[in-house]
Amino acid sequence: MTGWNALVGAMLFGAMLFAVAAAAPAPDLAPGSGVGKPARAIKLDKTLKEISGLAAAGPNSVFAHNDEHAIIHEIDVRTGAVIRSFALGKPTVAGDFEAVAVRGDMIYLATSGGLLYEARIKKHRERTSYNVFDTGLGGVCEVEGLAFDSEANAFLLLCKRAALDPERKRLIIYRWTFTDRLAKPRPWLDLSWSDLLPAHARSHEVRASELARDPKSGNLFIVDSNAAAIIEITPQGEAAGYRALAKESHPQAEGLALMSDGSIVVGDEGRGKAGRLTVYGPPK
């Protein structure tokens, strides 16, 4: 890291620490039915305008990060207040961070090039040491989403672009574990988007921007930022649901967290302004 990048990372961290605040697809579901009650939108502090991945942190909070520095924020989804912020490394690690996941008391950040950063969850304003694992996906998969499968003790990595799919017509997810981390990467799921979407949604290009796994059902939830929709599939790769969101409310959906009460939190980049969280209540 250059002296300038180290200085920028330190300045950003300092500012953020004090911030407050197949089978036939299911039919299209509107907000308020498919994703629960009408959305509650929360404007975040301006330091989180480039919000990227999300992961559930507690019953009423999520972990979030920007895409340029390894700084983790825990955010109260009821108010948007930052509960705590901590950083990886000193100076703060810089990179193209796309997604975050939690495994016990450890947190993981994935870069677009397939690097997986591991660190212990820390208290507010603390810095932490970290480990880095190379998943081997660089040049094979441009990573855009990350989820932890507790049953398999494995990480699932969603491809935004994949060498196997230059036309971007397929959903490709790789699985990575600590035990076989030296093995040559092979897709865990490789499915045609057309088999997972309702007929009316098959005319556009899917831009997969986030991945989350429901620990109760094992189902996977994928954000399509192009259509502002959430696609749900089973672990076997069968369509389980399609939830259309209001496009005007989700100009650039980049994050998704599944909460313990069944609610869904969607994070949007601010496009030069403050980022935003939108909370959908659990289905009745």
Contacts in CASP RR format, 6 or more apart in sequence:
PFRMAT RR
TARGET T0000
AUTHOR 0000-0000-0000
METHOD contacts of the structure
MODEL  1
MTGWNALVGAMLFGAMLFAVAAAAPAPDLAPGSGVGKPARAIKLDKTLKE
ISGLAAAGPNSVFAHNDEHAIIHEIDVRTGAVIRSFALGKPTVAGDFEAV
AVRGDMIYLATSGGLLYEARIKKHRERTSYNVFDTGLGGVCEVEGLAFDS
EANAFLLLCKRAALDPERKRLIIYRWTFTDRLAKPRPWLDLSWSDLLPAH
ARSHEVRASELARDPKSGNLFIVDSNAAAIIEITPQGEAAGYRALAKESH
PQAEGLALMSDGSIVVGDEGRGKAGRLTVYGPPK
1 91 0 8 1.000
1 94 0 8 1.000
5 91 0 8 1.000
5 94 0 8 1.000
6 91 0 8 1.000
6 92 0 8 1.000
9 69 0 8 1.000
9 91 0 8 1.000
9 92 0 8 1.000
9 94 0 8 1.000
10 91 0 8 1.000
10 92 0 8 1.000
12 47 0 8 1.000
12 66 0 8 1.000
12 68 0 8 1.000
12 69 0 8 1.000
12 71 0 8 1.000
12 92 0 8 1.000
13 69 0 8 1.000
13 71 0 8 1.000
13 85 0 8 1.000
13 87 0 8 1.000
13 92 0 8 1.000
15 47 0 8 1.000
16 45 0 8 1.000
16 47 0 8 1.000
16 48 0 8 1.000
16 71 0 8 1.000
16 73 0 8 1.000
16 82 0 8 1.000
16 85 0 8 1.000
17 85 0 8 1.000
17 124 0 8 1.000
17 125 0 8 1.000
19 45 0 8 1.000
19 47 0 8 1.000
19 48 0 8 1.000
19 73 0 8 1.000
19 82 0 8 1.000
19 85 0 8 1.000
20 45 0 8 1.000
20 81 0 8 1.000
20 82 0 8 1.000
21 43 0 8 1.000
21 44 0 8 1.000
21 45 0 8 1.000
21 79 0 8 1.000
21 80 0 8 1.000
21 81 0 8 1.000
21 82 0 8 1.000
22 191 0 8 1.000
22 195 0 8 1.000
22 196 0 8 1.000
22 237 0 8 1.000
22 238 0 8 1.000
22 239 0 8 1.000
23 238 0 8 1.000
23 239 0 8 1.000
24 239 0 8 1.000
25 195 0 8 1.000
25 196 0 8 1.000
25 197 0 8 1.000
25 198 0 8 1.000
25 239 0 8 1.000
25 241 0 8 1.000
25 242 0 8 1.000
26 198 0 8 1.000
26 232 0 8 1.000
26 239 0 8 1.000
26 240 0 8 1.000
26 241 0 8 1.000
26 242 0 8 1.000
27 198 0 8 1.000
27 242 0 8 1.000
28 198 0 8 1.000
28 200 0 8 1.000
28 201 0 8 1.000
28 242 0 8 1.000
28 243 0 8 1.000
28 244 0 8 1.000
29 35 0 8 1.000
29 241 0 8 1.000
29 242 0 8 1.000
29 243 0 8 1.000
29 244 0 8 1.000
30 244 0 8 1.000
31 38 0 8 1.000
31 39 0 8 1.000
31 243 0 8 1.000
31 244 0 8 1.000
31 245 0 8 1.000
31 246 0 8 1.000
31 280 0 8 1.000
32 38 0 8 1.000
32 39 0 8 1.000
32 280 0 8 1.000
32 281 0 8 1.000
33 283 0 8 1.000
34 243 0 8 1.000
34 283 0 8 1.000
35 230 0 8 1.000
35 243 0 8 1.000
35 245 0 8 1.000
35 264 0 8 1.000
35 280 0 8 1.000
35 281 0 8 1.000
35 283 0 8 1.000
36 263 0 8 1.000
36 264 0 8 1.000
36 280 0 8 1.000
36 281 0 8 1.000
36 282 0 8 1.000
36 283 0 8 1.000
36 284 0 8 1.000
37 280 0 8 1.000
37 281 0 8 1.000
37 282 0 8 1.000
39 245 0 8 1.000
39 246 0 8 1.000
39 249 0 8 1.000
39 278 0 8 1.000
39 279 0 8 1.000
39 280 0 8 1.000
40 278 0 8 1.000
40 279 0 8 1.000
41 249 0 8 1.000
41 276 0 8 1.000
41 277 0 8 1.000
41 278 0 8 1.000
41 279 0 8 1.000
42 77 0 8 1.000
42 79 0 8 1.000
42 80 0 8 1.000
42 276 0 8 1.000
42 277 0 8 1.000
42 278 0 8 1.000
42 279 0 8 1.000
43 80 0 8 1.000
43 274 0 8 1.000
43 275 0 8 1.000
43 276 0 8 1.000
44 51 0 8 1.000
44 75 0 8 1.000
44 80 0 8 1.000
44 274 0 8 1.000
44 275 0 8 1.000
44 276 0 8 1.000
44 277 0 8 1.000
45 82 0 8 1.000
45 274 0 8 1.000
46 273 0 8 1.000
46 274 0 8 1.000
47 66 0 8 1.000
48 64 0 8 1.000
48 66 0 8 1.000
48 73 0 8 1.000
48 75 0 8 1.000
48 274 0 8 1.000
48 275 0 8 1.000
49 269 0 8 1.000
49 270 0 8 1.000
49 271 0 8 1.000
49 272 0 8 1.000
49 273 0 8 1.000
49 274 0 8 1.000
49 275 0 8 1.000
50 66 0 8 1.000
50 67 0 8 1.000
50 68 0 8 1.000
50 269 0 8 1.000
50 270 0 8 1.000
50 275 0 8 1.000
51 64 0 8 1.000
51 65 0 8 1.000
51 66 0 8 1.000
51 254 0 8 1.000
51 255 0 8 1.000
51 267 0 8 1.000
51 268 0 8 1.000
51 269 0 8 1.000
51 270 0 8 1.000
51 275 0 8 1.000
51 276 0 8 1.000
51 277 0 8 1.000
52 64 0 8 1.000
52 65 0 8 1.000
52 66 0 8 1.000
52 67 0 8 1.000
52 97 0 8 1.000
52 98 0 8 1.000
52 99 0 8 1.000
52 100 0 8 1.000
52 254 0 8 1.000
52 255 0 8 1.000
52 269 0 8 1.000
53 64 0 8 1.000
53 65 0 8 1.000
53 98 0 8 1.000
53 99 0 8 1.000
53 100 0 8 1.000
53 145 0 8 1.000
53 210 0 8 1.000
53 254 0 8 1.000
53 255 0 8 1.000
53 256 0 8 1.000
53 267 0 8 1.000
54 62 0 8 1.000
54 63 0 8 1.000
54 64 0 8 1.000
54 100 0 8 1.000
54 210 0 8 1.000
54 212 0 8 1.000
54 255 0 8 1.000
54 256 0 8 1.000
54 257 0 8 1.000
54 265 0 8 1.000
54 267 0 8 1.000
55 62 0 8 1.000
55 63 0 8 1.000
55 100 0 8 1.000
55 101 0 8 1.000
55 102 0 8 1.000
55 107 0 8 1.000
55 212 0 8 1.000
55 257 0 8 1.000
56 62 0 8 1.000
56 63 0 8 1.000
56 102 0 8 1.000
56 257 0 8 1.000
56 258 0 8 1.000
56 259 0 8 1.000
56 260 0 8 1.000
56 265 0 8 1.000
57 63 0 8 1.000
57 74 0 8 1.000
57 102 0 8 1.000
58 259 0 8 1.000
58 260 0 8 1.000
59 259 0 8 1.000
59 260 0 8 1.000
59 261 0 8 1.000
60 76 0 8 1.000
60 77 0 8 1.000
60 78 0 8 1.000
60 259 0 8 1.000
61 74 0 8 1.000
61 75 0 8 1.000
61 76 0 8 1.000
61 77 0 8 1.000
61 83 0 8 1.000
62 74 0 8 1.000
62 75 0 8 1.000
62 77 0 8 1.000
62 257 0 8 1.000
62 259 0 8 1.000
62 265 0 8 1.000
62 277 0 8 1.000
63 72 0 8 1.000
63 73 0 8 1.000
63 74 0 8 1.000
63 75 0 8 1.000
63 100 0 8 1.000
63 102 0 8 1.000
63 107 0 8 1.000
64 72 0 8 1.000
64 73 0 8 1.000
64 74 0 8 1.000
64 75 0 8 1.000
64 100 0 8 1.000
64 267 0 8 1.000
65 71 0 8 1.000
65 72 0 8 1.000
65 73 0 8 1.000
65 97 0 8 1.000
65 100 0 8 1.000
65 109 0 8 1.000
66 97 0 8 1.000
67 96 0 8 1.000
67 97 0 8 1.000
67 98 0 8 1.000
68 94 0 8 1.000
68 95 0 8 1.000
68 96 0 8 1.000
68 97 0 8 1.000
69 87 0 8 1.000
69 92 0 8 1.000
69 93 0 8 1.000
69 94 0 8 1.000
69 95 0 8 1.000
69 97 0 8 1.000
70 87 0 8 1.000
70 88 0 8 1.000
70 89 0 8 1.000
70 92 0 8 1.000
70 93 0 8 1.000
70 94 0 8 1.000
70 95 0 8 1.000
70 97 0 8 1.000
70 109 0 8 1.000
70 117 0 8 1.000
70 119 0 8 1.000
70 130 0 8 1.000
71 85 0 8 1.000
71 86 0 8 1.000
71 87 0 8 1.000
71 88 0 8 1.000
71 92 0 8 1.000
72 85 0 8 1.000
72 86 0 8 1.000
72 87 0 8 1.000
72 88 0 8 1.000
72 100 0 8 1.000
72 107 0 8 1.000
72 109 0 8 1.000
72 121 0 8 1.000
73 82 0 8 1.000
73 84 0 8 1.000
73 85 0 8 1.000
74 82 0 8 1.000
74 83 0 8 1.000
74 84 0 8 1.000
74 85 0 8 1.000
75 81 0 8 1.000
75 82 0 8 1.000
75 83 0 8 1.000
75 277 0 8 1.000
76 82 0 8 1.000
76 83 0 8 1.000
77 259 0 8 1.000
77 265 0 8 1.000
77 277 0 8 1.000
77 279 0 8 1.000
80 277 0 8 1.000
83 124 0 8 1.000
84 123 0 8 1.000
84 124 0 8 1.000
84 125 0 8 1.000
85 124 0 8 1.000
85 125 0 8 1.000
86 121 0 8 1.000
86 122 0 8 1.000
86 123 0 8 1.000
86 124 0 8 1.000
86 125 0 8 1.000
86 126 0 8 1.000
86 127 0 8 1.000
86 128 0 8 1.000
87 93 0 8 1.000
87 126 0 8 1.000
87 127 0 8 1.000
87 128 0 8 1.000
88 109 0 8 1.000
88 117 0 8 1.000
88 119 0 8 1.000
88 127 0 8 1.000
88 128 0 8 1.000
88 129 0 8 1.000
88 130 0 8 1.000
89 127 0 8 1.000
89 128 0 8 1.000
89 129 0 8 1.000
89 130 0 8 1.000
90 127 0 8 1.000
92 127 0 8 1.000
93 117 0 8 1.000
93 130 0 8 1.000
95 111 0 8 1.000
96 111 0 8 1.000
96 112 0 8 1.000
96 113 0 8 1.000
97 109 0 8 1.000
97 110 0 8 1.000
97 111 0 8 1.000
97 117 0 8 1.000
98 110 0 8 1.000
98 111 0 8 1.000
98 112 0 8 1.000
98 143 0 8 1.000
98 144 0 8 1.000
98 145 0 8 1.000
98 146 0 8 1.000
98 160 0 8 1.000
99 109 0 8 1.000
99 110 0 8 1.000
99 143 0 8 1.000
99 144 0 8 1.000
99 145 0 8 1.000
99 146 0 8 1.000
99 158 0 8 1.000
99 210 0 8 1.000
99 211 0 8 1.000
100 107 0 8 1.000
100 108 0 8 1.000
100 109 0 8 1.000
100 110 0 8 1.000
100 146 0 8 1.000
101 107 0 8 1.000
101 108 0 8 1.000
101 110 0 8 1.000
101 146 0 8 1.000
101 147 0 8 1.000
101 148 0 8 1.000
101 155 0 8 1.000
102 108 0 8 1.000
102 121 0 8 1.000
102 148 0 8 1.000
103 148 0 8 1.000
103 150 0 8 1.000
105 120 0 8 1.000
105 121 0 8 1.000
106 118 0 8 1.000
106 119 0 8 1.000
106 120 0 8 1.000
106 121 0 8 1.000
107 118 0 8 1.000
107 119 0 8 1.000
107 120 0 8 1.000
107 121 0 8 1.000
108 116 0 8 1.000
108 117 0 8 1.000
108 118 0 8 1.000
108 119 0 8 1.000
108 146 0 8 1.000
108 148 0 8 1.000
108 155 0 8 1.000
109 116 0 8 1.000
109 117 0 8 1.000
109 119 0 8 1.000
110 116 0 8 1.000
110 117 0 8 1.000
110 143 0 8 1.000
110 145 0 8 1.000
110 146 0 8 1.000
110 155 0 8 1.000
110 157 0 8 1.000
111 117 0 8 1.000
111 143 0 8 1.000
112 142 0 8 1.000
112 143 0 8 1.000
112 144 0 8 1.000
112 160 0 8 1.000
113 137 0 8 1.000
113 138 0 8 1.000
113 139 0 8 1.000
113 142 0 8 1.000
113 143 0 8 1.000
114 134 0 8 1.000
114 135 0 8 1.000
114 136 0 8 1.000
114 137 0 8 1.000
114 138 0 8 1.000
114 141 0 8 1.000
114 143 0 8 1.000
114 157 0 8 1.000
115 132 0 8 1.000
115 133 0 8 1.000
115 134 0 8 1.000
115 135 0 8 1.000
116 132 0 8 1.000
116 133 0 8 1.000
116 134 0 8 1.000
116 135 0 8 1.000
116 146 0 8 1.000
116 155 0 8 1.000
116 176 0 8 1.000
117 130 0 8 1.000
117 131 0 8 1.000
117 132 0 8 1.000
118 130 0 8 1.000
118 131 0 8 1.000
118 132 0 8 1.000
118 133 0 8 1.000
119 128 0 8 1.000
119 129 0 8 1.000
119 130 0 8 1.000
119 131 0 8 1.000
120 128 0 8 1.000
122 128 0 8 1.000
133 178 0 8 1.000
133 181 0 8 1.000
135 143 0 8 1.000
135 155 0 8 1.000
135 157 0 8 1.000
135 174 0 8 1.000
135 176 0 8 1.000
135 181 0 8 1.000
135 185 0 8 1.000
136 185 0 8 1.000
137 143 0 8 1.000
137 157 0 8 1.000
137 159 0 8 1.000
137 174 0 8 1.000
137 176 0 8 1.000
137 185 0 8 1.000
139 163 0 8 1.000
140 162 0 8 1.000
140 163 0 8 1.000
140 164 0 8 1.000
140 174 0 8 1.000
140 185 0 8 1.000
141 157 0 8 1.000
141 159 0 8 1.000
141 161 0 8 1.000
141 162 0 8 1.000
141 163 0 8 1.000
141 172 0 8 1.000
141 174 0 8 1.000
141 185 0 8 1.000
142 159 0 8 1.000
142 160 0 8 1.000
142 161 0 8 1.000
142 162 0 8 1.000
143 157 0 8 1.000
143 158 0 8 1.000
143 159 0 8 1.000
143 160 0 8 1.000
144 158 0 8 1.000
144 159 0 8 1.000
144 160 0 8 1.000
144 208 0 8 1.000
144 209 0 8 1.000
144 210 0 8 1.000
144 211 0 8 1.000
145 157 0 8 1.000
145 158 0 8 1.000
145 208 0 8 1.000
145 209 0 8 1.000
145 210 0 8 1.000
145 211 0 8 1.000
146 155 0 8 1.000
146 156 0 8 1.000
146 157 0 8 1.000
146 158 0 8 1.000
146 211 0 8 1.000
147 155 0 8 1.000
147 156 0 8 1.000
147 158 0 8 1.000
147 211 0 8 1.000
147 212 0 8 1.000
147 213 0 8 1.000
147 220 0 8 1.000
148 154 0 8 1.000
148 155 0 8 1.000
148 156 0 8 1.000
148 213 0 8 1.000
149 155 0 8 1.000
149 156 0 8 1.000
149 175 0 8 1.000
149 213 0 8 1.000
149 218 0 8 1.000
150 215 0 8 1.000
151 218 0 8 1.000
152 175 0 8 1.000
152 177 0 8 1.000
153 177 0 8 1.000
153 178 0 8 1.000
154 175 0 8 1.000
154 176 0 8 1.000
154 177 0 8 1.000
155 175 0 8 1.000
155 176 0 8 1.000
155 177 0 8 1.000
156 173 0 8 1.000
156 174 0 8 1.000
156 175 0 8 1.000
156 188 0 8 1.000
156 211 0 8 1.000
156 213 0 8 1.000
156 220 0 8 1.000
157 173 0 8 1.000
157 174 0 8 1.000
157 175 0 8 1.000
157 176 0 8 1.000
157 211 0 8 1.000
158 172 0 8 1.000
158 173 0 8 1.000
158 208 0 8 1.000
158 210 0 8 1.000
158 211 0 8 1.000
158 222 0 8 1.000
159 165 0 8 1.000
159 172 0 8 1.000
159 173 0 8 1.000
159 174 0 8 1.000
159 208 0 8 1.000
160 207 0 8 1.000
160 208 0 8 1.000
160 209 0 8 1.000
161 168 0 8 1.000
162 170 0 8 1.000
162 172 0 8 1.000
162 187 0 8 1.000
164 170 0 8 1.000
164 172 0 8 1.000
164 187 0 8 1.000
164 190 0 8 1.000
165 172 0 8 1.000
168 205 0 8 1.000
168 206 0 8 1.000
168 207 0 8 1.000
169 192 0 8 1.000
169 193 0 8 1.000
169 194 0 8 1.000
170 190 0 8 1.000
170 191 0 8 1.000
170 192 0 8 1.000
170 193 0 8 1.000
171 189 0 8 1.000
171 190 0 8 1.000
171 191 0 8 1.000
171 192 0 8 1.000
171 193 0 8 1.000
171 196 0 8 1.000
171 206 0 8 1.000
171 208 0 8 1.000
171 222 0 8 1.000
171 233 0 8 1.000
172 187 0 8 1.000
172 189 0 8 1.000
172 190 0 8 1.000
173 187 0 8 1.000
173 188 0 8 1.000
173 189 0 8 1.000
173 211 0 8 1.000
173 220 0 8 1.000
174 185 0 8 1.000
174 186 0 8 1.000
174 187 0 8 1.000
174 188 0 8 1.000
175 188 0 8 1.000
176 185 0 8 1.000
189 237 0 8 1.000
191 233 0 8 1.000
191 237 0 8 1.000
193 202 0 8 1.000
193 206 0 8 1.000
194 202 0 8 1.000
195 239 0 8 1.000
196 231 0 8 1.000
196 233 0 8 1.000
196 237 0 8 1.000
196 239 0 8 1.000
197 206 0 8 1.000
197 231 0 8 1.000
197 239 0 8 1.000
197 242 0 8 1.000
198 242 0 8 1.000
201 227 0 8 1.000
201 229 0 8 1.000
201 242 0 8 1.000
201 244 0 8 1.000
204 226 0 8 1.000
204 227 0 8 1.000
205 226 0 8 1.000
206 224 0 8 1.000
206 226 0 8 1.000
206 227 0 8 1.000
206 231 0 8 1.000
207 224 0 8 1.000
207 225 0 8 1.000
207 226 0 8 1.000
208 222 0 8 1.000
208 223 0 8 1.000
208 224 0 8 1.000
208 225 0 8 1.000
209 223 0 8 1.000
209 224 0 8 1.000
209 225 0 8 1.000
209 253 0 8 1.000
209 254 0 8 1.000
209 255 0 8 1.000
210 222 0 8 1.000
210 223 0 8 1.000
210 253 0 8 1.000
210 254 0 8 1.000
210 255 0 8 1.000
210 256 0 8 1.000
211 220 0 8 1.000
211 221 0 8 1.000
211 222 0 8 1.000
211 223 0 8 1.000
211 256 0 8 1.000
212 220 0 8 1.000
212 221 0 8 1.000
212 256 0 8 1.000
212 257 0 8 1.000
212 258 0 8 1.000
213 219 0 8 1.000
213 220 0 8 1.000
213 221 0 8 1.000
213 258 0 8 1.000
214 220 0 8 1.000
214 221 0 8 1.000
214 258 0 8 1.000
217 234 0 8 1.000
218 234 0 8 1.000
218 235 0 8 1.000
219 232 0 8 1.000
219 233 0 8 1.000
219 234 0 8 1.000
219 235 0 8 1.000
219 240 0 8 1.000
220 232 0 8 1.000
220 233 0 8 1.000
220 234 0 8 1.000
220 235 0 8 1.000
221 230 0 8 1.000
221 231 0 8 1.000
221 232 0 8 1.000
221 256 0 8 1.000
221 258 0 8 1.000
221 264 0 8 1.000
222 230 0 8 1.000
222 231 0 8 1.000
222 232 0 8 1.000
222 233 0 8 1.000
223 229 0 8 1.000
223 230 0 8 1.000
223 231 0 8 1.000
223 253 0 8 1.000
223 254 0 8 1.000
223 255 0 8 1.000
223 256 0 8 1.000
223 266 0 8 1.000
224 230 0 8 1.000
224 231 0 8 1.000
225 250 0 8 1.000
225 252 0 8 1.000
225 253 0 8 1.000
225 254 0 8 1.000
227 244 0 8 1.000
227 247 0 8 1.000
228 244 0 8 1.000
228 245 0 8 1.000
228 246 0 8 1.000
228 247 0 8 1.000
228 249 0 8 1.000
228 250 0 8 1.000
228 253 0 8 1.000
229 242 0 8 1.000
229 243 0 8 1.000
229 244 0 8 1.000
229 245 0 8 1.000
230 242 0 8 1.000
230 243 0 8 1.000
230 245 0 8 1.000
230 256 0 8 1.000
230 264 0 8 1.000
230 266 0 8 1.000
231 239 0 8 1.000
231 241 0 8 1.000
231 242 0 8 1.000
231 243 0 8 1.000
232 239 0 8 1.000
232 240 0 8 1.000
232 241 0 8 1.000
232 242 0 8 1.000
232 243 0 8 1.000
233 239 0 8 1.000
233 240 0 8 1.000
233 241 0 8 1.000
234 240 0 8 1.000
245 253 0 8 1.000
245 266 0 8 1.000
245 278 0 8 1.000
249 278 0 8 1.000
250 266 0 8 1.000
250 268 0 8 1.000
250 278 0 8 1.000
251 268 0 8 1.000
251 269 0 8 1.000
251 270 0 8 1.000
251 271 0 8 1.000
252 268 0 8 1.000
252 269 0 8 1.000
252 270 0 8 1.000
252 271 0 8 1.000
253 266 0 8 1.000
253 267 0 8 1.000
253 268 0 8 1.000
254 267 0 8 1.000
254 268 0 8 1.000
254 269 0 8 1.000
255 266 0 8 1.000
255 267 0 8 1.000
255 268 0 8 1.000
256 264 0 8 1.000
256 265 0 8 1.000
256 266 0 8 1.000
256 267 0 8 1.000
257 264 0 8 1.000
257 265 0 8 1.000
258 264 0 8 1.000
259 265 0 8 1.000
261 281 0 8 1.000
261 282 0 8 1.000
262 281 0 8 1.000
262 282 0 8 1.000
262 283 0 8 1.000
263 279 0 8 1.000
263 280 0 8 1.000
263 281 0 8 1.000
263 282 0 8 1.000
264 279 0 8 1.000
264 280 0 8 1.000
264 281 0 8 1.000
265 277 0 8 1.000
265 278 0 8 1.000
265 279 0 8 1.000
265 280 0 8 1.000
266 277 0 8 1.000
266 278 0 8 1.000
266 280 0 8 1.000
267 275 0 8 1.000
267 276 0 8 1.000
267 277 0 8 1.000
267 278 0 8 1.000
268 275 0 8 1.000
268 276 0 8 1.000
268 277 0 8 1.000
268 278 0 8 1.000
269 275 0 8 1.000
270 276 0 8 1.000
END
